[in-house]
Amino acid sequence: MNGDAAREAAAKLFADAPHVLGQILNSESASPRHRIEAARELRTTANTGGERTGDTAERVVVHINLGGGNQTIIDSGPLKQNEARENLDADME
């Protein structure tokens, strides 16, 4: 009732799309317009997620100092590469 079955069926069909588009792209009998459209769609499909970068994730760090050496740090995001290296160096000291 909520459309999950339709989404799952569409996802299964979408998995076959690159193969079908590849056949159209490589077919000498297909019109040039259809071959170009197949190439565009394949490029779009192949680049899905390519516009995302690892640096765009938000990160929140909450540092609570209760005094007397009691502190709590809550970090919600992944460490960036240079921060990971700094922490590794600090741990080795």
N, C-alpha and C positions, 0 to 999 in steps of 0.2 A: 504494500500500500504506500510505502514511503519512497519508492523508486529505486531501492537498492538492487533489485533483480535487473532492472533495465540498465543501470550503470555497469553492473557486472557483465551483462551480455555485450554491451557496447565496448567494454575494455577487452573482452576476448576477441571481438571482431577487429578492434584497432590493432591488436597484435599481428594480424595478417596483413594489415595495410602496407607496411614497407615492402613486403614481397610483391604484392600486386602493383604497387607504384613502380617498383624496379622493373617489372615486366613491361609496363607501359613505357617507361623511359627507354628501355633497350629495344623496343619493338620498332622495326623499320616501317611497318604498316600503319602505325599510329600517326596521327597528324602532328606536325611540329608543335602546334598549340597545346595538345594534350601531353606531349613529352615535356614541354617546358613547365606546365602546371604540375606534372608529376615530380619533376626535379625540385620545384619550389616547395612542394609539400614534404618531400623527403628531407630537404635542408631544414625546414622548420621542425620536423619530427626529430631529426638527429641533433638539433641544437636545443632541445627542450631541457631547461635547467641550466643552460650555458650562461644565461644572463645573471645568474646568481653568483655572488662571490662569497668566500668565507669570511670576509671582513665586515659584512653587513649585519651580522648577528648582533643583537643588543646584549649587553652584559651589565648586570647589576651586582655590586659588591656591597654588603651591609657589614659594617664593622662596629660592634658594640663593646665598649670598654666599661666594665663595671667597677673598675678600680681594684687595687690590691692584687694586680696581676691577673685578674679574671677578665677574660675577653672572649667574645664569640665572633667569628667571621663566617658569613654566609655568602658564597659566590655562586651566582646562577649561570655563568657562562663558561665556555671553554677558554683556556689560556691561549693567548697569542704566542707565536713561536718565540719571540724574544723574552716574554714573561716566563715561559716554561724553562728557558735556559737559565734565567736569573734565579728562579726557584731551585733548579737543580744545583747550581753553583752554591747557593746558600745552604742547601741540605748537606753538601759535601764538606762544608767547613767545620 
